[in-house]
């Protein structure tokens, strides 16, 4: 079988944006990332260990090609010195290890953050594609195409609804949990050609380049979590991360992620200064309607016109849910919707719920509390309790099992 990954652009845009910011400001940070599967797989993932190791050997042989570097350099927010860094970048095989852990699979990337942070999306794409190669691809692709056609028909029917003040805009966020790379390409190309009035881009930089679409993305949890370990007062880590982002991108990539500590804790730090400098906010946990109402109320208190801001929803959406959220807010603010699994792995098979998250930086634990208790993530219960105390987070349950996964 051909390798899963053929290009180092075959990843999410926000890996590059976070990578550049951390390279410029904290290039010596040491970090540890580990893999977690949140649901039960159809067969033991431990069976994939030899294949995953072979795929990582191949990944570590790849480098950025001249046309890929030229594409990145053409994005106005990507700096020339970062492109020069990528020109000589290679993944180091010594920084990532894979082994069986009972019936599961243990994948850990550890080393300088600017050398290990980009493993994440490739590892998830590799595990997914290897996993689904063992199923009947003919039946899966037939079902996937049937469902994709239904999505396009749903959007065309939605177009007949009365116009609202702000348009419905959809993007693909599906690299990490896709059925396969070829299927993601087919889905993105089909949506681009079938409903261009709604489909506005993809987080996959390679597909954006090759299919002529805008690449979409800004920051993820790991960026803000890293600042929990960088010597700033813990209470100020979100403000420090946002300030460095503003200084790095100076108006570009202006969507801030809100749920590292909970939306309420985020808004306490997201004052008039940041609210004016950032274009909007991204939802990734908790009830999306409640979250959106909190965001709009916050802008209202700051006397900022919500029609000038953008709310991006990206938490486990399918198209029906995205349209329902849109109808709720469409006359009140700009919106965007990023859909992952339900676009790129909706083929009639049970998707894997897999992540590869930052666990520690500079020898210190990091934590994510989020607005969904089951998404809490930390290896150190004492640190997590302290973080909750610092930010006065009282409504979340005890540390979930995932928080202790290694």
C-alpha positions in Angstrom: 0.0 0.0 0.0 1.2 3.6 -0.7 2.3 5.7 2.3 -0.5 7.7 4.0 1.4 11.0 4.0 3.0 12.3 0.8 3.5 16.0 1.6 4.3 18.0 4.8 1.6 20.4 3.7 -1.0 17.7 4.4 -1.9 19.1 7.8 -3.9 21.9 9.4 -3.1 25.5 8.9 -3.1 26.3 12.6 -0.1 24.0 13.1 1.9 26.4 10.9 0.5 29.6 12.6 1.2 28.2 16.1 4.6 26.9 15.0 5.7 30.3 13.7 4.6 32.1 16.8 6.3 29.7 19.2 9.5 29.5 17.1 9.8 33.3 17.2 9.0 33.7 20.9 9.8 30.5 22.7 12.1 28.4 20.5 13.7 26.5 23.4 10.5 25.1 25.0 10.6 21.3 25.6 7.2 19.6 25.1 5.6 16.2 25.4 2.5 15.1 23.4 0.7 11.8 23.7 -2.0 10.0 21.8 -5.5 9.0 23.3 -8.3 7.1 21.7 -11.6 8.1 23.5 -13.9 5.4 22.2 -13.7 1.7 21.6 -12.2 0.5 18.3 -13.6 -2.4 16.3 -10.3 -4.2 16.7 -7.3 -3.6 18.9 -5.3 -0.5 17.8 -2.2 -2.3 19.1 -2.3 -4.4 15.9 -1.3 -1.2 14.0 2.0 -0.7 15.8 4.3 -2.1 13.1 2.4 -0.2 10.3 2.4 3.1 12.3 6.1 2.8 12.8 6.7 2.3 9.1 4.6 5.3 8.3 6.5 7.4 10.8 9.8 6.3 9.2 8.5 7.5 5.9 7.2 10.8 7.4 10.6 11.5 8.8 12.1 11.1 5.3 10.0 13.9 3.9 10.9 17.6 3.5 9.1 20.7 2.2 9.3 21.0 -1.5 10.1 24.3 -3.3 6.6 24.8 -4.6 5.2 24.1 -1.1 7.6 26.7 0.4 6.6 29.2 -2.2 3.0 28.7 -1.4 3.6 29.2 2.3 5.7 32.3 1.6 2.8 33.7 -0.4 0.5 33.7 2.7 1.0 37.2 4.0 1.1 36.2 7.7 3.9 33.6 7.1 7.3 35.2 7.6 10.3 34.6 5.4 12.5 33.4 8.3 9.9 30.8 9.2 9.9 29.6 5.6 13.7 29.4 5.8 13.3 27.2 8.9 10.9 24.9 7.1 13.3 24.7 4.2 15.7 22.7 6.3 13.2 21.1 8.7 13.0 17.3 9.0 11.0 15.3 11.6 13.4 13.5 13.8 12.5 9.9 14.4 14.2 9.8 17.8 11.5 12.3 19.1 8.5 9.9 18.6 7.9 6.5 19.9 5.1 3.9 19.3 4.4 0.8 21.3 1.5 -1.5 22.2 -0.2 -0.7 25.5 -2.4 -3.7 26.1 -4.9 -3.6 23.2 -4.4 0.1 22.7 -1.5 2.0 21.1 0.8 4.4 22.9 2.3 7.2 20.8 4.5 9.8 22.5 6.3 12.7 20.9 8.8 14.4 23.1 11.6 17.0 22.5 11.9 20.6 21.5 8.4 21.8 20.9 9.3 23.4 17.5 10.4 19.9 16.4 7.6 17.8 17.8 4.5 19.9 17.7 3.8 19.2 14.1 3.7 15.4 14.6 0.1 15.6 15.9 -2.0 15.9 12.8 0.1 13.5 10.8 -0.1 10.8 13.6 -3.9 11.1 13.7 -4.2 10.9 9.9 -1.9 7.9 9.8 -3.7 6.0 12.6 -7.1 6.7 11.0 -6.2 5.7 7.5 -4.4 2.5 8.6 -7.4 1.6 10.8 -10.0 2.0 8.0 -7.9 0.2 5.4 -9.0 -3.0 7.1 -12.7 -2.4 6.3 -14.6 -2.8 3.0 -13.5 0.4 1.1 -16.0 -0.2 -1.8 -19.0 -0.2 0.5 -17.6 2.7 2.6 -16.9 5.0 -0.3 -20.3 4.2 -1.9 -22.0 5.1 1.4 -19.8 8.2 1.8 -20.8 9.5 -1.7 -24.4 8.9 -1.0 -24.2 10.9 2.2 -22.2 13.6 0.6 -24.8 14.0 -2.1 -27.4 14.3 0.6 -25.4 17.1 2.3 -25.3 19.0 -1.0 -29.0 18.5 -1.5 -29.6 19.8 2.1 -27.6 22.9 1.4 -29.4 23.6 -1.9 -32.7 23.2 -0.1 -31.5 25.6 2.7 -30.6 28.1 0.0 -34.4 28.5 -0.7 -34.9 29.8 2.9 -35.4 33.6 3.3 -32.1 35.5 3.3 -30.6 36.5 6.6 -28.4 39.4 7.5 -25.2 37.3 7.5 -24.4 34.4 5.2 -23.9 30.7 6.1 -20.2 29.8 5.5 -18.8 26.3 5.8 -15.2 25.0 5.9 -13.6 21.6 6.1 -11.8 20.9 9.4 -11.4 17.1 8.8 -7.7 16.2 8.4 -7.3 14.6 11.8 -10.2 12.2 11.7 -10.6 11.5 8.0 -11.4 8.2 6.5 -8.4 8.7 4.1 -6.5 11.4 2.4 -8.0 10.5 -1.0 -11.5 10.7 0.5 -10.9 14.1 2.1 -9.7 15.4 -1.3 -12.9 14.1 -3.0 -15.1 15.6 -0.3 -13.5 19.0 -0.5 -13.4 19.1 -4.3 -17.1 18.0 -4.4 -18.2 20.7 -2.0 -16.1 23.3 -3.8 -17.8 22.5 -7.1 -21.2 21.7 -5.8 -22.0 24.5 -3.3 -19.4 27.2 -3.7 -21.8 29.8 -2.3 -21.5 28.0 1.1 -18.2 26.2 1.0 -15.4 28.7 1.7 -12.2 26.8 2.6 -10.3 24.0 4.2 -7.9 23.6 7.2 -5.8 21.3 5.0 -3.0 23.4 3.6 -2.2 20.9 0.8 -5.8 20.8 -0.4 -6.1 24.6 -0.2 -3.0 24.9 -2.4 -4.0 22.3 -4.9 -7.7 23.0 -5.1 -7.5 26.8 -5.0 -9.3 27.3 -1.7 -8.5 29.6 1.2 -6.6 27.8 4.1 -8.6 28.2 7.3 -7.3 28.2 10.9 -5.6 30.2 13.7 -4.8 28.6 17.0 -5.5 25.5 19.0 -5.4 24.6 22.7 -1.7 23.7 22.7 -0.7 27.3 22.0 -2.5 28.7 25.0 -1.6 25.7 27.2 2.1 26.2 26.5 1.9 29.6 28.2 0.9 27.9 31.5 4.6 26.9 31.7 6.5 29.9 30.3 7.1 31.8 33.5 4.2 34.3 33.4 1.9 34.4 36.4 -0.5 31.5 35.9 -3.5 33.8 36.3 -2.1 35.8 33.3 -1.2 33.0 30.9 -4.2 33.6 28.6 -3.5 37.3 28.3 0.2 36.6 27.6 -0.7 34.1 24.9 -3.2 36.5 23.2 -0.7 39.4 23.5 2.0 37.4 21.8 -0.4 36.4 19.1 -1.4 40.0 18.4 2.2 41.0 18.2 3.1 38.1 15.8 0.2 38.5 13.4 -0.8 42.2 13.8 -4.4 41.8 12.6 -4.2 38.6 10.7 -5.5 35.2 12.0 -7.8 37.0 14.4 -10.0 34.2 15.7 -9.3 33.4 19.4 -10.0 30.0 21.0 -12.0 30.4 24.2 -12.3 27.1 26.1 -8.8 26.2 27.5 -10.1 27.1 31.0 -13.8 27.7 30.2 -15.6 30.5 28.3 -16.3 32.4 31.5 -12.6 32.4 32.5 -11.6 33.4 29.0 -14.0 36.3 28.8 -12.7 37.6 32.1 -9.3 38.1 30.3 -10.8 39.1 26.9 -11.1 42.8 27.7 -11.8 45.8 25.4 -8.2 45.7 24.1 -8.4 42.1 22.9 -12.0 42.3 21.9 -11.1 45.1 19.5 -7.9 43.5 18.2 -9.3 40.0 17.5 -11.9 39.5 14.7 -13.9 37.0 16.7 -14.0 33.8 18.8 -14.0 30.0 18.2 -16.3 27.6 20.0 -14.9 24.1 20.7 -16.8 22.8 23.8 -20.0 23.2 25.7 -23.4 24.2 24.5 -22.9 26.3 21.3 -26.0 28.4 21.8 -25.2 29.3 25.4 -21.6 30.0 24.3 -22.7 32.3 21.5 -25.1 34.2 23.8 -22.2 34.8 26.2 -20.0 36.0 23.4 -22.6 38.5 22.1 -23.4 39.7 25.6 -19.7 40.3 26.3 -19.4 42.3 23.1 -22.5 44.2 24.1 -21.1 45.1 27.5 -18.0 46.4 25.8 -20.1 48.5 23.3 -18.7 46.6 20.3 -21.1 46.1 17.4 -21.5 42.3 17.1 -22.1 42.6 13.4 -18.4 43.5 13.1 -17.3 40.3 14.8 -17.3 36.6 13.9 -18.2 33.5 15.8 -16.7 30.3 14.5 -18.3 26.9 15.6 -16.2 23.8 15.3 -17.2 21.3 18.1 -18.3 18.0 16.7 -20.8 19.5 14.2 -22.8 17.9 11.5 -24.5 19.9 8.9 -28.0 19.9 10.5 -26.6 21.2 13.8 -24.5 23.9 12.0 -27.6 25.1 10.2 -29.6 25.2 13.5 -26.9 27.3 15.1 -26.8 29.6 12.1 -30.5 30.2 12.2 -30.3 31.2 15.8 -27.6 33.8 15.3 -27.8 34.7 11.6 -29.3 38.2 12.1 -27.0 39.1 15.0 -23.4 38.4 14.0 -21.1 37.0 11.4 -20.4 33.2 11.6 -18.3 30.4 10.3 -18.7 26.7 10.7 -15.8 24.1 10.6 -17.0 20.5 10.2 -14.5 17.7 10.5 -15.5 14.1 11.1 -19.0 14.5 9.7 -17.5 15.6 6.4 -14.4 13.5 6.0 -15.3 10.3 7.8 -19.1 10.0 7.3 -19.0 6.7 5.4 -21.2 4.4 7.5 -18.4 3.2 9.8 -17.9 4.2 13.4 -15.2 6.9 13.5 -12.4 6.8 15.9 -12.4 9.6 18.5 -8.6 10.2 18.7 -6.5 13.1 19.8 -2.8 13.8 20.3 -2.5 16.5 23.0 0.2 18.5 24.7 0.7 17.0 28.1 3.7 19.0 29.5 6.1 21.7 28.6 9.4 22.6 30.2 8.9 19.7 32.6 5.6 21.1 33.9 2.1 19.8 33.4 -0.4 21.7 31.3 -4.2 21.4 31.6 -7.3 22.0 29.6 -10.6 22.3 31.5 -12.9 23.4 28.6 -16.7 23.8 28.8 -17.4 20.1 28.5 -16.2 18.2 31.6 -15.4 15.0 29.6 -12.9 17.0 27.5 -10.8 17.9 30.6 -7.2 16.9 30.0 -4.3 16.9 32.5 -1.8 14.4 33.8 -1.5 16.0 37.2 -4.6 16.2 39.4 -2.9 18.6 41.8 -2.1 21.1 39.0 -5.6 20.8 37.6 -7.1 21.5 41.0 -4.8 24.5 41.4 -5.7 25.9 38.0 -9.4 25.6 38.8 -8.8 27.5 42.0 -6.8 30.2 40.3 -9.6 30.8 37.7 -12.5 30.1 40.1 -13.8 27.2 38.0 -16.3 25.4 40.3 -18.8 23.6 38.1 -16.8 20.9 36.5 -16.7 17.3 37.7 -13.7 15.5 39.0 -10.9 14.7 36.6 -12.2 12.3 34.0 -10.4 9.0 33.2 -8.8 10.6 30.1 -7.0 13.1 32.3 -4.9 10.3 33.7 -4.1 8.6 30.4 -0.4 8.4 29.5 
